[in-house]
Amino acid sequence: MKLQVERDPLAEAVAWAARALPARPTAPVLAGMRLDAGDELTLSTFDYEVSAQATIGVTADEPGTVLVSGKLLAEIVRSLPARPVDLSTDGTRTTVKCGSATFTLMLLPAEEYPTLPAMPDTTGTVGADTFASAIHQVAIAAGRDDTLPALTGIRVEIADDALTLIATDRYRLAIRELRWNPRESGLNTAVLIPARVLGDTARALTGGAEVSISLATSPDNPGEGIIGFEGAGRRTTTRLLSGEYPRIQQLLPTEYSAVAELPATPFAEAVKRVALVAERNTPVRLSFASGEVLMEAGTGDEAQASEAIEASYDGEDMQIAFNPQFLLDGIGAIDSDVARISFTSPARPAVITGKGDAQPDYRYVLMPIRSAG
């Protein structure tokens, strides 16, 4: 293999492919990144769960396929100056040259590398920026506990031209609804996708206008199968998660006894300040009354803080307490300059949405901390 490529496209492609490198490879070859050079250069990684591929234009004098350490290649390419990069193979080594810098990498046995899964047929497309924004809004509520694998995923419900994204860690719930363009009408299904993979993918595919979604499931078990995403010369596949997802309908309030509207940025800044004295796993208490909300944290035996800001409030006076970081996550995700919080009671979930949304496309449902004074 012998080729020349511009540094920036190479760095972006290597960074994309490196996403699927396993932290603890079960076989030495899985730590490798495969480079296939021909009319274009395709870089691939696969850990038997997630695959990633990137294709870029190159000037190739000699086609070929090599397998090199993915982590080392990523670190090298990231450090190179903004000049053309020459890659060449000689026997058991690949040489990377850029300006006066030269690196030599030992080859891994490419013939032992597993075959990447084929991309399923395209199921539909969605705007890249809209998709990335929706995933960001929902992923914050996904669980981090690997002992509950179903909660580490984002549930994607497809009903014809509507997508509903759902994530929960049992303490909060995020729901985002958006439109997409299905290849065929009448599709109704639901799948569970690892939140970490989906978040990384959505952010990295914003270089193009659209993201193509390709889904392959078993007719008897929709949880078995893979899903693929492609856009801007990048593609990735991941195995779907299995397991029963919580019945979220039980968490969604159907009516409210009080509603508050607050300026989002001043509200978030005040929560951050008051939370400075909150010990780990202790709440920030919010007292709502006509015209204002008072935020407090700490107790008589500890440091204390309080701050009041103006708020529009319709309902009886109420005190409710939340995990401060969970509350900040919801305020930051609504994409609005006004945070609207709807309550039923101090012991029931509150719903955070943007300003005046009668039918909001994004809802953040937050469980209160009941033990608050």
N, C-alpha and C positions, 0 to 999 in steps of 0.2 A: 504494500500500500504506500502510495506517495501522493500528497495533495497539499494545496495551500488554501487557507480560509482566513477571513477577517476575524480579528480577535473578538469584537463585541457579539456578533451572532453566535460564535463558538461558545463564548462564556454563558450566554443565555441558554443555549441548547444543553450544555453540560449541566448547568444548574437545574434545569427542568428534569433531565433524566436522573440526576442524582437523588431526586425526591424518593424514588422507589428502592434505594439502596437499604438493605436491612441493617439495623444497628448491631445485631449479633447474628451474622450469617451462619446458617446451619451447614453450609458447604463453602469452601474457599472461593469457588467460581461465582457464587452469588454476590460477592463483594466487587465483582467486576462490572465494567461498563463496556458494552459491545459497540464497536464502530464499524459500520458497513459503508464502504466508499465505492461510489460508482459515478453516475451523473450527478448525484447528490450524496451528502453524508447523513446517515441515519445513526443516531445514538440511542441505545436501548438499555434498560435495566428491568429486572424482574425478581421478586422475592417469593413467588408462588401465590401471593395474595394480590399485590399491586404491580402493574407494569407501567412503564413510562417510556415514551418515544418522542424524539424531536428530529426533524429533518431540516437541513439548511443547504444552501447552495455552496459549492466549492469548485475549485479548479483541480481536477484529479488527473495526474499523469499515469498512475497505476491503480486500478481498483483493488479492493481486498477487504478482508474482514479480520479484525483483531479484537482481543479482550484484554483490557488493562484495569488496574485498580481504579474504581470509580471515585473513591474519596480522594485519592492522591491526584488524579487528573483534575478534579474540581478545584482543589486547592491551588494547583499549578496555574490553571487557566485564569482563575480569579486574580492571580498576582501578576499576570503578564502586562507589559505596556501595550498601548493602543497602536499596535503594528500588525501586519500580516503574520500569520502563524503557519509554519511548515510542519507537517506530520509525515514521517516516513518510517518504514519497518525494515529491519535487517535481521533475519534469523529469529532470535528469541527476544528481540528488543524493539521498542518503538521510541523514536526520538522526536521530541517537541522542541522546535526552534522558534524564537521570536526576538528579533533584534540581536543583541549579543548574548542573550540567555539561551542555554541549551539544557534540556532535561532528558534523561534516558529512563524509560520505564520497562520493567520486565513484563513479558506477555504471560497471560493466563491461558489455559487450554480452552480455546474457543469451542472446540468440538464437544466439550462437556457442558456447555451452557444450555439451560433449558429453553425450549421453544416458547416464545411469547404467545399468549392466547390471541386468537383472531378477534378483530373488532367486529361485534355484531352489526347487523344491518341497522342503518339510521332509523331511529324511532321518531325523531323530531328535532327542532332547533329552537333556541331561545336567545334573546339578546345578551351579549357577553357581560356588559356592565350591569344590566338588571339582574342577571343570574348571580354575579359576584356579590352585589349588594344584598340580595335576598339570603344567600348562604351566610354572609357575615352576620346578618340580623338574627338568624336562627341558631347558628353554631354555638353562640355564647351560652346557650342553655343546655347543650349536650353534656352528658355525664363524662367523668374522667376515670371512673372506677372500672377497671377491666374485669372485675369479678361479676359485673352486670353488663355483659357485652351489648345487649340490645339497647341500653340507654346511652352507649357511646356513639350511637348512630343518629342520622337524620332520616326520618321517615318521609318519603316522597310519595304523595298520593296523586295519581293521574286520573283525571276525569275529563276525557275528550281534550278540549283546548285549555284546561285549567290545571295548574300545578299547585299543590299545597305542601309546604315544607314544615315539618314539625320536629322539635327537639325538646327533651325534658331530662332533668336529673332528679326528679321527684320533688325538688324544692322550688323550681320555676319551670315555666313552659313558654316556648316561643313558637309562634305560628305566622307564616308568611304565605300569602296567596298571590299568584301571578299568572299571566297568560303566556302560552308558548304556542309553537306551530307544529302540531303532530303531523307525521307523514300520512297517517290514515286516521279517519274519524272513528269514534266509537270505542277508543281504548279506555279501559277502566281497570286500574291495578294499583297496588301499593308495594313499595320495596323499601328496604332499610339499608342505607349506605353509610360506611364509616365516616364520622364527622370530620376527622382529621384529614382524610384523603380528599373529601369533598371541598373542604375549606382551602387547602393548598391548591387544588385544581382550579377552583373558581377564580382565585386571585391571579393565577398565572396565565389564564386564558383571555384576559381582558385586552390583549394586543390585537385581537380580531373583532369584527362586528358581531359575529354569532358564534355560539357553541352548539355543536351537533351532539345529541344524546343518543346513544345506542344501547338498547336493553335486550337481554336474552335471559328468559326465565323458564323454569319448568312449569308446564300447564298444571301439574298436580301439586306443585309446591313453589309459589312465587318467590319464596325466600331463597331458593336455590338458583344460582345463576351469576351472571356478571353484568356490569354496566360500564359503558365506555363514554368518554368525553373527548371531543376533538375540536381544535380551532387554532388558527394562526400557526400552522405547521407543527402543532403539538398534539399528542394523543396520550390517553391513559386509560387503563382498565382496572377495575377492582372487583373482587368477589363481594357479593351481597352478604349482609349479616342475616343470620336466622334468629329465631327466638320471638316470643310474644311481646308485643309493644303494649304499654299501658293504655287503658281506655281513657283517653284524654278528655272525652266529653264530660266526665265526672268532675273535672277540674275547672271547667268553664262556667263562670256565673251566668245566669240567664237574666237576672235583673239586679239593679243597684239601688242602694239607699242614699248614696252621697257621691258627688263628683267634684274633683278639684282640678284647676288648671293653673300651672305654674310656669314661669319662664325657665326653659330647660337648662340653659347654661348657668345662670345664677343658682338654680336649684342644685345642680351637680356640684358646683364649687362649694356651696354651703355644706352639703353632705360630706364632701371630702374633708373639710376643715373640722367639722364636729366629730367625724370618725377617727381623727387622730388620737383621741383619748379612749377609743373603744378597744378593749382587750379582744384577743382572738375569740371568735365565735360569739361575741356579744353584739347586741343590736344597736341601731340608731332608732330612737323613739320620735315619732312624728305626731304632733298634736294639731289637729285641724280645727279652725274656728273661722268665723266670718272674716274675710279680708286678709288672713295670714295663716302660715304654718310655722310652728315652733319645733325646731329640731334639737334633740338632746342626746347625750351619750355619757356613760360613766355613772358611778354611784357615789354615795356619801363617803365610802371608804377608799375611793380611788380618785384619779383625776376626772374632772368633769368639764363639759363644754355644752354651750347652747347657742343657738342663732335663730332668728326669726326672719322670714322674708314674706313679701306680699304674695297673696294667692287669691284666686277666685274660687270660692267654695260654696257649694249648694248642698246642705244637709245638716243634720244635728252634729254638735261638737263630737269629735272622735279622736282617740289616741290609738295608734297602731305602730308596730315595730317591725323593722326589716333588717336582714343582713345588709350592711352598707355596700359591700362590693356587688352583691346581686342587684341592689337598687340602682347603683351607678351603671351597671351593664345595661339595664333596661332603659334608663334615661338616654344613654349614648346611642342606643340602637334605633330609636324611633324616627330619626331623620326629620326632626321638626324643631322649630324654635320654641314650641310650647309643649310641655308634658301634661297629658290629661290622665288623671288617675281616678278610676271608678271603684267604689267600695260597696260591699254588702254589710260586713261587720268586722270588728277588729280581729276576729278569729278566722275569717274566711279569706280566700285569695283576693288580691287586688289586681286590676287590669290596667296596664300602662299602654297608652296609644298616643298618636299625634293629635294635634289640635283639631277639635270639632269634627272628627271622623265618625259619621253616622254608621258607615260600613267600612271599618278600617281594613286595609289589606295586611297590616302587621299588628299583632297583639302580643304583649309580654305579660304573662300571668305570674304573679309573685306571691308565694306563701308567706304569711307573717310569722314572726316568732312569738309564740303564744305566751311565753313566760314573762314577757315585758310588763313592767309595772304599769 
